[in-house]
Amino acid sequence: MALTPEQIAVKTEELKAFIAEHKDMPGPLMPIMQFAQESFGYLSLENMIIIADSLGIPVTEVYGVATFYAQFSLTPKGDNIISVCQGTACYVKGGAQVLARVEKELGITSNETTEDGKFTIQDTRCLGCCGLAPVMTINEDVYGKLTADMIPAILAKY
């Protein structure tokens, strides 16, 4: 979801207001970063600088937290998030081939987003659906017992 310059300006002001409201609370960094991530869809360098300056900490500290926790992304995500399980059950039953086919069909690799902003691929270690292996999700939709040949038809729905 690409934001317009006007939306970015509004969300930046909302972020600054959120920081002002929370900066004197104990441990404000994580909630502020989570707010920024939710608002913008990722943590841009510009937002990390705003957070750091507002809290009086080095931007490297914000960056360190952002890169340590998997919940944070430093790049925008696509409108459709595709998670392809690479856990043991899925891997043994062809998860690597499913992931390879998704990557081939979209022309990107795992942890990348298509140029049109429509898809982001993530490989994940477990989706908790081992009985349906191999499994992938697209947003909240679960697809199980996959083969690589099923991927084009599934992607066409999105």
Phi, psi and omega in degrees: 000102179281133180267145175283161176304324179293318178295320178298316180299316179295314181294327177295318177295320177297320178297314180299320178294319179297317179298313181301323181286332188247351190293337180266003177278157176295135177059055185282343189300308183299310179299324179293316178296320178296320177298314180297316179300314180294321183289316187258345182089351177191173178254105178281162176300320180301316180290325177296324178292317177301314180298311182298312180299319182292328180266353181069036179236160178293145178298334178296331177291318177296315179299319179300317178293317182298324182273343179281318184265129183294342181291342182261144177236140178264358178229153179297145177264157178284170178296329180240119180263119180255119177248120180250118184292134175237019175296172187305307183299316181291319181298315181297328184263013173111016180302324180294322179290323177297313179299316180300321180290320176300314179299317180296314183296324183265348179071024177223168177251174181305142182070023174239163179238140178297153182302326180280359178073016185275325186225144167233134177257136173230133167267144183227159185275330178197133176254000177076022181235046188302329179291345179256011187304144351282148188235148168218156173240148169236111189056243181262359182274131181255132177238124183235171182051047185280153165234160180301327181292341179281342189298313181304317181294323179293314181297328181299335179292341185250000000 
